[in-house]
Amino acid sequence: MNRTIAAKVIEGIQSQGWEVIGRGGTWVGAMRPLEQYIQRKVERAVRAEREACAALLEANGMRCGEESLSRLILETNAAAIRARGNT
């Protein structure tokens, strides 16, 4: 897990005056669901931003006309942005 995330979680727990009671597991094991949740949220945000950028380029390409080199460049860039999400 990212040390910064773990440090902030510990800081938050301590700031609330909470006490963490162990039950034989590890801190890493206890934090894994939170880490996975955060990772999924980040991945969704990145996908949404990538799609928004690609859609913007396509919209600008539509304004450039059918035979325009600018449109081709914008559409190529939109496709490249989307393809980055498939690697």
C-alpha positions as CSV (number, residue, x, y, z in Angstrom):
1,M,0.0,0.0,0.0
2,N,1.1,3.5,-0.7
3,R,2.8,4.7,2.5
4,T,1.2,8.2,2.2
5,I,-2.3,6.6,2.2
6,A,-1.4,4.4,5.2
7,A,0.1,7.4,7.1
8,K,-3.0,9.5,6.5
9,V,-5.3,6.7,7.6
10,I,-3.3,6.3,10.8
11,E,-3.3,10.0,11.3
12,G,-7.1,10.1,10.9
13,I,-7.6,7.3,13.3
14,Q,-5.4,8.9,15.9
15,S,-7.0,12.4,15.5
16,Q,-10.3,10.9,16.4
17,G,-9.0,9.3,19.5
18,W,-9.8,5.8,18.2
19,E,-7.9,2.7,19.4
20,V,-7.0,0.0,16.9
21,I,-7.4,-3.5,18.4
22,G,-5.6,-6.3,16.6
23,R,-7.2,-9.6,16.0
24,G,-4.1,-11.5,14.8
25,G,-4.1,-10.0,11.3
26,T,-1.6,-7.5,9.9
27,W,-2.0,-3.8,9.3
28,V,-1.4,-4.4,5.5
29,G,-4.2,-7.0,5.5
30,A,-6.6,-4.7,7.3
31,M,-5.8,-1.8,4.9
32,R,-6.1,-3.9,1.7
33,P,-9.9,-3.3,1.2
34,L,-9.4,0.4,1.5
35,E,-6.5,0.4,-0.9
36,Q,-8.5,-1.6,-3.4
37,Y,-11.4,0.8,-3.0
38,I,-9.2,3.9,-3.6
39,Q,-7.5,2.2,-6.6
40,R,-10.9,1.5,-8.2
41,K,-12.0,5.1,-7.6
42,V,-8.8,6.4,-9.2
43,E,-9.1,4.1,-12.2
44,R,-12.8,5.2,-12.8
45,A,-11.7,8.9,-12.6
46,V,-8.9,8.3,-15.0
47,R,-11.2,6.5,-17.5
48,A,-13.8,9.3,-17.3
49,E,-11.2,12.0,-17.8
50,R,-9.6,10.1,-20.7
51,E,-13.1,9.7,-22.3
52,A,-13.9,13.4,-21.8
53,C,-10.7,14.4,-23.5
54,A,-11.3,12.1,-26.4
55,A,-14.9,13.3,-26.8
56,L,-13.7,16.9,-26.8
57,L,-11.2,16.2,-29.5
58,E,-13.9,14.4,-31.6
59,A,-16.3,17.3,-31.1
60,N,-13.6,19.7,-32.3
61,G,-12.9,17.5,-35.3
62,M,-16.5,17.6,-36.3
63,R,-16.2,21.4,-36.5
64,C,-13.2,21.2,-38.9
65,G,-15.1,19.6,-41.8
66,E,-14.9,16.3,-43.6
67,E,-11.7,16.8,-45.6
68,S,-9.7,18.8,-43.0
69,L,-6.3,17.7,-41.9
70,S,-7.1,19.2,-38.5
71,R,-10.0,16.8,-38.2
72,L,-7.8,13.9,-39.0
73,I,-5.3,15.0,-36.4
74,L,-8.0,15.4,-33.8
75,E,-9.6,12.1,-34.5
76,T,-6.2,10.4,-34.4
77,N,-5.5,11.9,-31.1
78,A,-8.9,10.9,-29.7
79,A,-8.2,7.3,-30.8
80,A,-4.8,7.4,-29.2
81,I,-6.2,8.7,-25.9
82,R,-8.8,5.9,-25.8
83,A,-6.2,3.3,-26.7
84,R,-4.0,4.3,-23.7
85,G,-6.8,2.9,-21.5
86,N,-6.5,-0.5,-23.1
87,T,-2.8,-1.1,-22.4
